Amino acid sequence: MRAMILSAGLGNRMLPLTKHTPKPLLKVAGEPLIVWHIKRLVDAGFREVIINIAHLGWKIQEYLGDGSRYGISITYSDEQKEGALETAGGIIKALPLLGENPFLVLNGDIWSDYPYNPHFQLNQKLAHLILVPNPPQHPKGDFTLENGSKRYTFAGVGYYSPQFFDTLPYGKQSLAPLLKEGIARNTISREVYKGEWRDIGTPQRLEELNRDLD
């Protein structure tokens, strides 16, 4: 199974930190956030990762190279010319790189100890989402479990079949409406993860994480 790290965001919520540095290269405990993700994927057994890039994306490619020094093969899906294609649009563009088998996608601006599984089985579903208890900044959550009414927050981690995206047109497109539609059609399974998870998409939350890891 291949993995994709979503890294093409403009990082507007992270300004002024992202004025000259792409968000994935911001430091967590002295190391770029995206390197933490890569090392966790390697430890889990992944050997191929696709990274989409847009805002200052060349700096990410220059820093990480082909991934060989981390023990993984990195391929880049370059959105620098057209601008960030949003989450679904970025995945759609990267489909030829992701292959014909299910793949893992994770947001580049989260911090979690969720155990990525390169052998995950979708079991006739088109996608499987990881949900987490609602953080203070998102108290209303996003989705429920299959047989529940309590809402949880989408963790920005999911396993997908290429078939979930392969009929969609190329271009800028958000993922959230597609997930809502898939859940309504019962083609998406969900689970709740109650371990460490944070959305570190703002300077304040990045500072909090660095302080906690110090």
Sequence and secondary structure as in RCSB ss.txt:
>XXXX:A:sequence
MRAMILSAGLGNRMLPLTKHTPKPLLKVAGEPLIVWHIKRLVDAGFREVIINIAHLGWKIQEYLGDGSRYGISIT
YSDEQKEGALETAGGIIKALPLLGENPFLVLNGDIWSDYPYNPHFQLNQKLAHLILVPNPPQHPKGDFTLENGSK
RYTFAGVGYYSPQFFDTLPYGKQSLAPLLKEGIARNTISREVYKGEWRDIGTPQRLEELNRDLD
>XXXX:A:secstr
  EEEEE    GGGTTTTSSS GGGSEETTEEHHHHHHHHHHHHT  EEEEEE TTHHHHHHHHTTSGGGTSEEE
EEE TTT   HHHHHHHHHHHHH SS EEEEETTEEE     TT   TT SEEEEEE   TT TT SEE TT   
EEEEEEEEEE GGGTTTS SS   SHHHHHHHHHTT EEEEE  SSEEE  SHHHHHHHHHHH 
